[in-house]
């Protein structure tokens, strides 16, 4: 299964950490932020990393080259920042089967393999890792509703008044059917082609999407204080594993 990584962003909210580099290259615990994403995908036996680059893409390409931990890397260029559905479409020509998708600014220590296994077992068109967050934080994310079978019935991107506190975490598995839906998406009120709208089109067409509750933790590195939080958490994990003080 290939792994797609969305890493084209500028990281405006991460300034001053991104004054001289793209968001993906901000250092977190001794390595670029996006390297933590690569690590998770390699551990999930990704056959190839498809990395969507854009802003200052040369920094990413020159740093990582054409492979990471013996896993080949293919780069796809998102020329304009027009939303996640638009970004995902830049990978379409490189995808040949079901694939994993990770946002390039999320650090996980969680049950990602459960998402892959659920989609394979149920033969659904997608499966997402989701978590409950405080209601006051839900508007930062894509918010979803589920039915009694653990299937996603609706997704709203960053709603002002969230209908629930169950949010998408930034780890997904899809069949190539998602690309057709992305092509049909119209610009949102924010002027972007939203992945959440493509997901809703899948649901409306009768496709099944499973929601898997997160067991573990993740940090969305959107602000400088999130980088500090992530470094502290990773150092604590390493200390617990080795008994050494970071």
Secondary structure, 3 states (H helix, E strand, C coil): CEEEEECCCCCHHHCCCCCCCCHHHCEECCEEHHHHHHHHHHHCCCCCEEEEECCCHHHHHHHHCCEECCEEEEEEECCCCCCHHHHHHCCHHHCCCCEEEEECCEEEEECHHHHHHHHHHHCCCEEEEEEECCHHHHCCCEEEEECCCCEEEEEEECCCCCCCCEEEEEEEEECCHHHHHHHHCCCCCCCCCCHHHHHHHHHHCCCCEEEEECCEEEEECCCHHHHHHHHHHHHHHHHHHHCCCC
